[in-house]
Amino acid sequence: MRRFRVIVLDPGHFHAALSLRESHPGLSPDVHVYAPEGPGLDAFCAMIESFNRRPVAPTRWQLHLHPTADPLAALLRERPGDLVILAGKNHSKLAAIEQLNAAGLMIFADKPWVTGEHLIPTLERALGPDRPPTTDIMTSRFEPTSLLLRAFLAEPEIFGRPVTAGPEPMLSLGSVHHLLKVVNGSVLRRPPWYFDVGTQGEGIIDVTTHLVDLAQWMLFPGQKVDFAQDIRLDSARRWATPVTLESFRRITATDQFPEAVRDQVRDGVLDLFCNGEIRYRVKGLSVQVNVVWNLEQPPGAGDTHLSVARGTKADLIVRQLPERGYRKEFVITPHVHSGDLHGAILAALHRHVPAWAGVSVEQQGHEYLVQIPPERQTTHEQHFCEARDTFLAEVAGSIEPAEHRTNLVTKYQLLAAARKLALASTPAAVGPQSATQNLP
């Protein structure tokens, strides 16, 4: 088996470390890290060390640090590996990707890659057919409920056909996140630059990347989606979450707002434009994506999701209800009950998820709940290595999906166009908002 040598470039975001949460036989244990000295590098090393020291299935990563003020230049000069993991500041990410893969290096990079329309030509160059394998880290594809939703969208006996008429979107994808959160058992310290949308990117192009990706991947599996031919952008809006200085200090462990965001601070409160909603059509099907960021997660809850796919025979729903402990559930709500619907759902499960032992169906009133046993459920942290392992398998087997590069470009073209449209509109009023009101 070929062993790839990993290089990590400026790991300013904890997603870089999560990409090494598990070992892999196709990865050398030697990991070279190019970054400036500082808290970002320190946090990365601490998380990798926690993986190496854990009592169950510890990793064996051996970090080789290359502290430097210009990590990209040093990496390109020395090239101690062939696979670059990149997760950090977003405004300069795509320029780094373009240089890295122009030099022949493979790239596994966190989203978002594009923070505005001016970067689309760079993206198109970076994903040209002559460039080495390059992908963004689409963890949401590995969530069990996402896999179930995709599978049942392709079951006409249960779902029917996509609903194309009416005021409601055929597919609604929404999520609620929290600026103050716990990751891998510890309070997440976000860097101060995370609160600068000029560096991090607006919310309408950040987590929405996952939702736009899911829409393409679920509705048109294995098909190319071309922005000019297949996408119609209908509306886009963005609004702010107010962040007090006290909250900022709790999240970043720093005393003052950075200079770059001072013009967005009013009476000691930062207007952080981290929320966004996009309505569009893809190959004629209406889609709504919606992302909300609250300050702090309620007790017992993490990030929450609500997805609804509307079909002529049934609606498919992914939900997390407070009264059910925020467990992620996949629900089928038929419009008309048939005598053998339960059996049809079971047969579909056997076709699509034979490796998920213990998955079952329970009828609850007018809906069917697909039960995923706890041992088959996976966490957001686990999905990073699942995405990594899929990428490695594609690289090792030279089996990159034919639609991959086209669809990746289309995804970011749509997000950049949505940002431009939202900026041209009057933003919604700033202030606390109910997460449930902003979900589809």
N, C-alpha and C positions, 0 to 999 in steps of 0.2 A: 504494500500500500504506500502510495506517495505521501510524504509528510510535508505539509506546508509550514513555513516559518512565519510567525506572526510579528507584525510591527504595529504598535499602538501610537497614533499621532495625537498629541495634546489632549489627553482624556479629561476635558473639562466637565463632562457630564457622566453621571454614574452608569449610564447605559453601556459605556465602554467596558467597565468592569463586569457588568452582567453578561456580556458576550463571552466572558471567560469563566462563568459560574461553574461550568462543568468541563471535565477533561474530554478529549476526543483523540482517538488513535491516529487520526490523520493530521494532528497538529503537534509540532515539536514543543516540548515543555519550555524551551527557551523563548522568552517574549522580550523583544526590544521596545523600549518606550522612549519616544522623543517628545519632550515637553519643557516649558520653562519651569524653573523651580517655583514652588508656591503651593497654595492649598489644594488646587485641582490635582496636581501630581500626588500630593500627600494622601488625599482621600482615595485616589485610585489604588495606590500601593496598600493602604490599610484594608480596603475591601478585598483585594486579591489575597492578602495575607490571611484574612478571615476565611476565605475559601480553602486555603492550604491547611489551615489549622482545625477545621471543623472535624468532629469525631466521626461523622458518617460520610463516606465517599469523598474524602479530601482530594483536592487537586494537587498538582505537583509543579505548578508554574515557577519558573526561575526568571525573575525580572532582571533585565539588564538596562539600567537607566542611562539615558543620554541627555542630561539637563543642558538646555541651550536656549538662548533668546530667539533663535530662528530655527525651530524644530523641523519645519518643512524642508528648508534648504539642506540641513544636516542629513535628514532621512534620504533625500534624493541623491546626495553625494555618497553616502555610505551603503545604503540598500542592504541591510543585513537579513532581509526576508523577502517574501513574495506576496503576502496577504496583509493589507493594511486595515485595521479597525479604527474607525474615526467617529467620535461622538464628543461634541463640544460646541463652541460658538458657531451659530448658523450663518451669519452674514458672510463669513469667509470660507465656509465649508466647500461650496461648489468649485471655487477657484482652486482649492487644494486637490479636490477629486480630479479635476481636469488635468492638472499637472502630474498627479500620481499615475493615473492610468495612461496618460500619454507616454510615461516612462516605462510602461509595461507591467505595472503592479495591479493586482486584483484588489478590489475594495469592497468592504462590508461596512456601510456607513449609516449612522442614525439619521432619522428625518428631523426637520425638513431640509431639503437641499436648496430650495429656491425661496428667497424672501421677497422677490419682486419680479416684474416682467423683464427687467433689463438683463436677468440672468438666463433667460431661456436659450439664447444662442450658445452660451457656454455649456448648458445642459445637453443640447443636441450634439455638440462636439464630443462631450465626454461619453456619450452613449452611441457613438458611431459604430458601424459594423466591424471596423478594424480594431476597436478597443478591447482590452481584456475584460473578463467577467466583472461586473460592477452591479451592486444592488443596494437598495435601502432596506432597513430592518423592519419588516412588516410583521410585527409580533401578533397583531390581532387575527391573522389568518390561522393561528395555531390554538386559539381559544376553542374548546369543544363546542360551545354553542354556535360559534361562527361556522364550524364545519357542518353542524347539523342544519343550520339555516341554508347554507349553500346546497347541501344534499337534497333537502325537501323542496327547494325551489325548482329542482329538476324532476319532481314527482307529479306529473299531470293528474294522476288519479286522486291525489290528495290535495295538492295546491291548486290545480287547474291551470289557468293561464294568468299572466300578470294583468292586473286591472289597469286599463289605460284611460278610463273616463272618470270624471268626478273631481272635486276640489282637493281631495287628499292625495299626497304623493304615493306612488306605487311602493316605493321603498323609503322608509324613514330610519335613519341611523343617528343616535344621539348618545352622548356620554357626559358625565359630570366628574370633574377632577378637583383636587384640593392643593393649594399652594403649600400648606403645612401638612406633611404626611410622613408615614413610617414606611421605610423600604428595607427589606432584608433584616428586619428586626430592630432597626435603629431609626431615629429621627433624621429625615433627609435634610441636609444643609445645602440649600441652593446658593450658588455664587451670586454676588450682587448684580453681575451683568445679565443674569436671567431676567431681571425686571426692566431691562432696556429692550424695547421691541425692535430697535434698530440693530441690535446684536442677535437676540433670540428669535426675532420674527414676530409678527402679529399672530394672535390666536387663530385667526381665520385661515392661516396657512400652516399651522403647527399640528395639533392632534387631528385636525380635519384630514390631514394626509392619510391617516389610517382608514378613515371612514370612506373617503373617495376611493381608496384602493380596494376596500371591501366591496363596494358597489360594483366595480368593474369585475372583480374576481368572482363574486357570487352570481351576478346576472349573466355574464358572458364568459364562462370558463373556457380557456384555451383559445379565445378570439381576440383579435387585435381591435383596439378602440382608438380611433383617430380623432384628434381634437377638432380639426377643421370640418370633417365629414360627419362625426357622430355625436358631438356635444353641442347643446344649446344652453347657455347660461341665462337663467330667468331673473334671479335676484340674489343679492348678497348683503349682509349687514354685519356690523361689529359693534361691540359695546364693552365698557370697562368694568372691571372689578376694583372697588376702592381698597387700597392697601394703606393702612395707617403706619406711621413710623414704628410704633410698638410692635405691630405684626411683622414688619420688615425685619426688625432686629431679631425676633424669635426665629424667623425662617433662615436668615443669612448669618446670624451671629456677628453682624457688623452694625456700627452705631448710626450711620447716616446714609441717606439715599445717594447713589453715585451721581456724579456731576452730570452725566449724560441724560438723566431723567428729571433734573431739577425743574425744567420748564413744564413738566407734566404733574407737578405737585401743587396742590391747592390747600392752604390751611393745614399743612402737615399730612395730607392724604395724597397718595399717588394714584392716578387714574391709569390702571394697567389694562390695556386693550388686548385681553387674552381670550375673549369670547367671540364666537363667530357662527353664522348660519348661512348656508348656501342652498339655493334651490336651482335645479338644472334638469335637463333631459339628456339621457344617454341612449342612443339608438331608439329614440321615441319613448322610452320609459322615464317617468318622472321620479326624481330622487331628491330627498332633503337630508342634509347632514347638519348637525348642530352640536357644538361643544361649549360647555360652561365650566368655568373655574370659580370655585368658592374658596374662601380663605382657609377653612379648616374642616376636616371630615368629622361627621357626627360619630358618637361612640358606636363601635361595632361595625362601622362601614368603611369601605375604601372607595376607589373609583367605582362608579355605577354606570350601567348601560341600559338603554332601551332601544330595541330595534323592532320594526313592524314591516312585514312584507305582505301586501294585500293581493290575494288571489281570487279568482272567480269561484273557487270551491271552498277555500279556507284561507285564513290569515295565519302567518307564522310570526311568533313573537318571542323575543329574548328580553327578559325583564329581571329586575332586582327589587323586591318589595321589602320595605322596612319591617313589616309584620311577619315576614318569613326569613328574617335574619340577613337580609341583603344577599341571599344565595342567588347565583345566576341560574335562571330557569329557561328552558325552551318549551314553548307552549304552542299547540296547534288548535286553532279555534275554527271549526268547520261552520259554514253557512247553512248547510243542510246535513243532517245526520243520516248515514246509510247503515245498513245492518252490519256490514263487514268493515267499517272504517277502522276499527281497532286492529283488526287483522292486517289491513293494508299498511297501517303505520308500522306494525311489527315487522312485516315483510320488508318494508323500506329500510328499517334499521338494520336488519340482517344483511341487506345488500351493501349498505354504506359503512357500517361501523362494526365489522366482524371482530376486530381486535379489541373492542371495548366491552369486555365481559361484564355482565351485570347491568347493562343499560336496559331499561324497561319502560313501559307505558302505563300511566294511571289515568283513568277517566275521572275528572272532577267536575261534575255538573255538565256544562255545555262545552268544556274544553278538555283537551288531552295533554297531560304533562309528561314530557319525556324525562325520565329520571336517570341522571348520570351519577353513579355511585361515587362517594368521596374519593376513593382510591384512584378513580379515573379522571378526576378533575385536576387541572393544572393551574399554576399561578402565572401572573404577568412576568415575574422574574424568570420562571422556567422557560417562557416562550422565546427569550433571546437566544438561548442555545439551540432550541428547536429550529429557529430561523437560520442560525449559523450552520447547523448540521445539514439542513436542506440545501443551502448554498454550496457547501463543500461537496455534497453528493453530486450536484449538477456540474460543478467544476471538474471533479474527478472523472465523471462520466461523459463530459463534453455534451451535456443535454440541457443547455439553457432553453427554457420555453421560447418558442418562436415569437410569441407576442410580448415578451418581457420588456424589451427596450422601447418599443412603440408605446406600450401602456404606461410605462414609467414617465416618459416625456409628456404624454397626454395628461396624466394626473397632475403634474406640476404646472402645465399650461393652464389647466382649469383653476387651480388654486391661485395662481398669479393673477388671472383675469378676475377672479372673485374678489381678491384684495383690492384691485384697482377700482372695481365697481363699488365696493363698500366704502372706500375712502372718498369717492365722489359723492356719496350720499350723506345726509345728516346722520351722525351716529345716534343710537338710542340713548336715552337718558342714563347718566351714570348713577349707580346706587346699588344697594343690595338687591339681589333677585333670587327668587325661589328656583332651585334647581329643577323641580318638577315642572314648573311653568315653561322652562326653556327646552325641555326634551320634546321630541316629536310627539 
